[in-house]
Amino acid sequence: MKNIVKIVVLFFFVTNAFAQQVPITSQYMFNNYLLNPAEAGSVDYIKASISARAQWTGLEGSPKTQFFSMESKLGEKMGIGGYVYKDETGPISEQGIQLSYAYHLKVSDAAKISFSLAGMLFSHDMNKALLQAEEYDDDALNSIKLTSMSPDINFGIMYYTDKYKVGISSPQLLQNKKYASYSDTNNNVLARHYYLHGEYKFNVSDKISVVPSTLVKYVSGAPFQFDINARGVYDEKYWLGVSYRHSNAVVILAGLNYKNLSFGYAYDFTMTDMNSYSNGGHEVFLSLKLFKKATVSSKKFN
């Protein structure tokens, strides 16, 4: 039975990997820097965040992802940031790092626009001991390089105020190969991704606000994907929300702010055929805001 489960997981991963190669958390709306490097410097404090995600729990070899990010304003018009991550699915694992610089321009008294360029470096690893070839001494399998490094570039733009933000970004611009010795030129390329994200904050009362948001994802050769999210926030301390990931999952979001700490939890209800094999997904994040000032302007999305 375990071997059958392994085959199911590997088949599902391979057929979907090239539609979405960049790992994304379910709670990205609390850390938009993971989507768009232009986010760095948009708030007046240093923000450090850590998250851990387990997808399709109950399945051997199911995806697991961890992120650690940090971003900060630098002067009046600049921002810097970076993150490291690790992503594992069955025999395939990837580690990566991003370092970015952003420049912010004032458009009006209430609005700014930021531009960012980020350098990225990925390490790809494949454990061939976990792969079961149909034929002994399979040439295609043996030709795959076990470890490979890929440099890349991420570009982002974001327009934002205290009430709303909208941004576009594109990671993996260079479209390098993951395994240089692997001859397949189609399924071995880091595909260029395009993200369009936005959100708006509605103040219902002095203590209650509602924040709808969306994320549109596109990869060449694959259909558009989108998320629709909404969360209610009480007294800037507690939130409860829901997210719909098109043809993939429904996510329940909950969390709280305590002083300069934020904690969030998400549970994914899988809507695909994987629902018959897994128990959904779990994700937690913890964020620390350093040198945050208690001002009205600091009560923004982050």
C-alpha positions as CSV (number, residue, x, y, z in Angstrom):
1,M,0.0,0.0,0.0
2,K,2.9,2.4,0.8
3,N,4.3,1.9,-2.7
4,I,0.9,2.7,-4.2
5,V,0.7,5.9,-2.2
6,K,4.3,6.9,-3.2
7,I,3.3,6.4,-6.9
8,V,0.2,8.5,-6.5
9,V,2.1,11.3,-4.8
10,L,4.9,11.3,-7.3
11,F,2.6,11.2,-10.3
12,F,0.5,14.1,-9.0
13,F,3.6,16.1,-8.3
14,V,5.2,15.6,-11.7
15,T,2.1,16.4,-13.6
16,N,1.6,19.7,-11.6
17,A,5.1,20.8,-10.9
18,F,5.5,22.8,-14.0
19,A,2.2,24.6,-13.6
20,Q,3.4,26.0,-10.3
21,Q,7.1,25.6,-9.5
22,V,7.4,28.4,-6.9
23,P,6.2,27.4,-3.4
24,I,3.6,29.8,-1.9
25,T,2.1,29.7,1.5
26,S,-1.6,29.8,2.2
27,Q,-1.0,32.9,4.4
28,Y,0.9,35.0,1.9
29,M,-1.5,37.9,2.5
30,F,0.3,38.4,5.9
31,N,3.7,38.4,4.2
32,N,3.4,39.8,0.7
33,Y,7.2,40.0,0.5
34,L,7.2,36.3,-0.5
35,L,5.1,37.3,-3.5
36,N,6.7,40.6,-4.4
37,P,10.1,42.0,-3.4
38,A,8.7,45.6,-3.9
39,E,6.9,45.1,-0.5
40,A,10.2,45.7,1.3
41,G,10.3,49.1,2.8
42,S,6.5,49.8,2.6
43,V,6.2,49.9,6.4
44,D,8.1,51.8,9.0
45,Y,9.6,48.9,10.9
46,I,11.7,45.7,10.5
47,K,9.6,42.6,9.9
48,A,10.9,39.1,10.5
49,S,8.6,36.1,9.7
50,I,8.8,32.4,9.8
51,S,6.3,29.9,8.4
52,A,6.0,26.1,8.1
53,R,3.6,24.3,5.8
54,A,2.7,20.6,5.4
55,Q,0.5,19.8,2.4
56,W,-1.5,16.6,1.9
57,T,-0.9,15.3,5.4
58,G,-1.1,11.6,5.9
59,L,0.7,10.8,2.6
60,E,4.2,9.6,2.6
61,G,6.5,12.0,0.7
62,S,3.9,14.8,0.8
63,P,5.1,18.4,0.3
64,K,6.6,20.3,3.2
65,T,7.8,24.0,3.0
66,Q,9.5,26.4,5.4
67,F,10.2,30.1,4.9
68,F,12.2,32.7,6.9
69,S,12.0,36.3,5.7
70,M,13.2,39.7,6.8
71,E,12.5,43.1,5.3
72,S,13.2,46.7,6.4
73,K,12.8,50.3,5.3
74,L,16.2,51.9,4.6
75,G,16.0,55.7,4.7
76,E,13.0,57.5,3.3
77,K,12.9,55.9,-0.2
78,M,14.5,52.5,0.0
79,G,13.8,49.1,1.3
80,I,15.8,45.9,1.6
81,G,14.8,42.3,2.2
82,G,15.6,38.7,1.9
83,Y,14.3,35.2,2.5
84,V,15.5,31.6,2.7
85,Y,13.3,28.6,2.2
86,K,13.3,24.8,1.9
87,D,10.7,22.8,-0.1
88,E,10.5,19.0,-0.1
89,T,8.3,16.6,-2.0
90,G,9.1,12.9,-2.0
91,P,12.6,12.5,-3.6
92,I,12.8,16.1,-4.7
93,S,14.0,18.9,-2.5
94,E,14.9,22.6,-3.1
95,Q,16.5,25.3,-1.0
96,G,16.7,28.9,-2.1
97,I,17.7,32.4,-1.0
98,Q,16.6,35.8,-2.3
99,L,18.1,39.2,-1.6
100,S,16.3,42.3,-2.8
101,Y,16.4,46.1,-3.1
102,A,13.3,48.3,-3.5
103,Y,12.9,52.0,-4.3
104,H,9.8,53.9,-3.3
105,L,8.4,57.0,-4.9
106,K,5.7,59.3,-3.5
107,V,2.9,59.6,-6.0
108,S,0.6,61.7,-3.8
109,D,0.1,62.6,-0.2
110,A,-1.5,59.2,0.4
111,A,0.1,56.9,-2.2
112,K,3.5,55.5,-3.2
113,I,4.8,53.2,-5.9
114,S,7.8,50.9,-5.4
115,F,10.1,49.1,-7.8
116,S,12.3,46.2,-6.8
117,L,14.9,43.9,-8.3
118,A,16.0,40.7,-6.5
119,G,18.7,38.2,-7.0
120,M,17.8,34.5,-6.3
121,L,19.8,31.3,-6.0
122,F,18.3,27.8,-5.9
123,S,19.8,24.5,-5.0
124,H,17.9,21.5,-6.5
125,D,18.4,17.9,-5.1
126,M,17.0,14.6,-6.2
127,N,17.3,11.4,-4.2
128,K,17.3,8.7,-6.8
129,A,17.2,6.0,-4.2
130,L,13.5,7.0,-3.6
131,L,12.7,6.6,-7.3
132,Q,11.5,3.3,-8.7
133,A,12.4,3.0,-12.4
134,E,10.4,0.6,-14.6
135,E,13.5,-0.7,-16.3
136,Y,16.9,-1.5,-14.8
137,D,19.6,1.0,-15.4
138,D,17.2,3.6,-16.9
139,D,19.2,6.1,-18.9
140,A,16.8,9.0,-18.4
141,L,16.9,8.6,-14.7
142,N,20.6,8.0,-14.5
143,S,21.3,11.1,-16.5
144,I,19.7,13.5,-14.0
145,K,22.2,15.4,-12.0
146,L,21.6,14.8,-8.3
147,T,22.4,18.4,-7.2
148,S,22.2,21.6,-9.2
149,M,22.5,25.3,-8.6
150,S,20.4,27.9,-10.5
151,P,20.8,31.7,-10.2
152,D,17.8,33.8,-11.1
153,I,16.1,37.2,-11.0
154,N,12.8,38.5,-9.5
155,F,11.2,41.8,-10.4
156,G,8.3,43.6,-8.7
157,I,6.2,46.7,-8.8
158,M,3.7,47.8,-6.1
159,Y,1.3,50.7,-5.7
160,Y,0.1,51.2,-2.2
161,T,-1.7,53.4,0.4
162,D,-2.8,52.8,4.0
163,K,-6.0,51.4,2.6
164,Y,-5.1,49.3,-0.4
165,K,-2.3,47.9,-2.4
166,V,-1.8,46.3,-5.8
167,G,1.3,44.7,-7.2
168,I,2.8,42.6,-10.0
169,S,5.9,40.5,-9.8
170,S,7.7,37.9,-11.9
171,P,10.2,35.4,-10.4
172,Q,12.5,33.0,-12.3
173,L,13.0,35.5,-15.2
174,L,16.1,33.8,-16.5
175,Q,14.3,30.4,-17.0
176,N,17.4,28.4,-16.3
177,K,17.5,24.6,-16.3
178,K,17.2,22.8,-13.0
179,Y,19.5,19.8,-13.9
180,A,22.1,20.9,-16.5
181,S,22.9,17.3,-17.5
182,Y,19.3,16.3,-18.1
183,S,18.5,16.6,-21.9
184,D,14.8,17.2,-21.7
185,T,14.4,20.9,-22.5
186,N,10.7,21.2,-21.7
187,N,10.2,19.7,-18.3
188,N,13.6,20.7,-16.9
189,V,13.2,24.5,-17.1
190,L,12.4,26.9,-14.2
191,A,9.4,28.6,-15.8
192,R,8.8,32.3,-15.6
193,H,5.9,33.1,-13.2
194,Y,3.6,36.1,-13.2
195,Y,1.8,37.3,-10.0
196,L,-0.8,40.0,-9.7
197,H,-2.0,40.6,-6.2
198,G,-4.2,43.2,-4.5
199,E,-6.2,44.0,-1.3
200,Y,-8.4,46.7,0.2
201,K,-9.2,47.5,3.8
202,F,-12.8,48.4,4.7
203,N,-13.3,49.9,8.1
204,V,-16.8,48.7,9.2
205,S,-16.5,50.4,12.6
206,D,-13.9,51.7,15.0
207,K,-12.9,48.1,15.9
208,I,-14.0,46.0,13.0
209,S,-12.5,45.9,9.5
210,V,-12.8,43.6,6.5
211,V,-9.9,42.9,4.1
212,P,-10.7,41.2,0.8
213,S,-7.7,40.3,-1.3
214,T,-6.9,38.3,-4.5
215,L,-3.9,36.7,-6.2
216,V,-3.8,35.8,-9.9
217,K,-1.0,33.4,-11.0
218,Y,0.1,32.7,-14.5
219,V,2.8,30.4,-16.0
220,S,3.3,30.0,-19.7
221,G,1.6,26.8,-21.0
222,A,-0.7,26.5,-18.0
223,P,-4.2,28.0,-17.3
224,F,-4.6,31.0,-15.1
225,Q,-4.9,30.3,-11.4
226,F,-6.4,32.6,-8.9
227,D,-7.2,32.9,-5.1
228,I,-10.0,34.9,-3.6
229,N,-9.5,35.8,0.1
230,A,-11.4,37.7,2.8
231,R,-10.7,38.2,6.5
232,G,-12.4,40.0,9.3
233,V,-10.3,41.8,11.8
234,Y,-11.4,42.8,15.3
235,D,-9.6,45.6,17.2
236,E,-6.4,45.1,15.1
237,K,-5.8,42.0,17.3
238,Y,-7.8,39.0,16.1
239,W,-8.7,37.8,12.6
240,L,-10.7,35.1,11.0
241,G,-10.9,34.5,7.3
242,V,-11.4,32.2,4.4
243,S,-9.5,31.7,1.1
244,Y,-10.6,29.9,-2.1
245,R,-7.9,28.6,-4.4
246,H,-9.5,27.9,-7.7
247,S,-10.1,24.2,-8.4
248,N,-7.6,23.3,-5.6
249,A,-8.6,24.1,-2.0
250,V,-10.6,26.1,0.5
251,V,-8.6,27.5,3.3
252,I,-9.6,28.6,6.8
253,L,-7.5,31.3,8.3
254,A,-7.2,32.4,12.0
255,G,-4.7,34.4,14.0
256,L,-3.9,37.1,16.5
257,N,-1.6,40.0,17.2
258,Y,0.0,40.4,20.6
259,K,2.1,43.5,21.0
260,N,4.7,43.2,18.2
261,L,4.1,39.5,17.6
262,S,1.6,38.0,15.1
263,F,0.6,34.4,14.9
264,G,-1.5,32.7,12.2
265,Y,-2.8,29.2,11.4
266,A,-4.4,27.9,8.2
267,Y,-6.1,24.7,7.3
268,D,-6.5,23.6,3.7
269,F,-9.5,21.5,2.6
270,T,-8.3,19.8,-0.5
271,M,-10.8,19.9,-3.4
272,T,-8.8,17.7,-5.9
273,D,-8.7,13.9,-6.1
274,M,-5.9,14.0,-3.5
275,N,-8.7,14.5,-1.0
276,S,-9.2,10.7,-1.0
277,Y,-5.7,10.1,0.1
278,S,-4.8,13.0,2.4
279,N,-6.0,14.9,5.5
280,G,-5.7,18.4,4.0
281,G,-2.9,20.8,4.9
282,H,-1.7,22.7,7.9
283,E,0.3,25.9,8.1
284,V,1.5,28.2,10.8
285,F,3.4,31.5,10.8
286,L,5.0,33.7,13.3
287,S,5.9,37.3,12.6
288,L,7.9,39.8,14.7
289,K,7.8,43.6,14.1
290,L,10.9,45.3,15.4
291,F,11.1,49.1,16.2
292,K,7.4,49.5,15.3
293,K,5.9,52.8,16.4
294,A,2.4,52.9,17.8
295,T,1.0,55.4,15.3
296,V,-2.1,55.5,13.1
297,S,0.0,55.1,10.0
298,S,1.4,51.8,11.3
299,K,-2.1,50.2,11.3
300,K,-1.8,48.9,7.8
301,F,-2.0,45.5,6.1
302,N,1.1,44.1,7.9
